[in-house]
Amino acid sequence: MNILLTGFGPFPGAPFNPTAQLVERLDRNRRLALLSAKRTSHVFRTSYQAVDDDLPKLLARTKPDILLMFGLAGRSRNLRIETRARNALSRRLPDAAGRRPTARTIAPGADATLPLRAAAQRLIRAARSAGANAAPSRDAGRYLCNYLCWRAAEAAARPGGPKIAAFVHVPMVRATNCRRGEPLSFDQLVRAGEAIVRAAITAARIT
């Protein structure tokens, strides 16, 4: 079982992105090491070019059964498991390289949305069991997170693609542990991430 874990670096408006540290912690997690699954982590520079350059190489090199992606939704108060990607781009928001898309769609002439092989309900239950508020989402936005979702959905639809391709939007975290209903601490986010990885492995094994 091969698992590819991805996060993003900082971007305009978010000088700190917790998903970069999150995937590195999950990659080194000793409890996950007992699950007979090989983990690879990667932090994308938050740019369209980085996704286009790095994702195909990562998929070819690691041949993941599970592609588990994390991104920051700074205004959210809970984890969001994305269930689809939108064929949409924002021409207003620059990426970390200062690039703004010139088109309004990712794939002209394609469907308006693509489903993600997310095993969403299983992942939501896992996150909640770890003490995190979690919910499904049908709107990944029009920025880099959604762009990666679209490219991942394309990859999962090809023969030999990942069995599970899930994107988890995480809220901005706090430094200390929090009560249920409050923003997550980073350690609580890591525990939720660990539970999500375990649930994704179970889902991939029965797919």
Helices and strands as residue ranges (DSSP letters): E 2-8, H 18-28, G 32-35, E 38-44, H 48-62, E 66-72, E 79-82, E 84-86, E 113-115, H 120-129, E 134-137, H 144-157, E 164-170, H 186-206
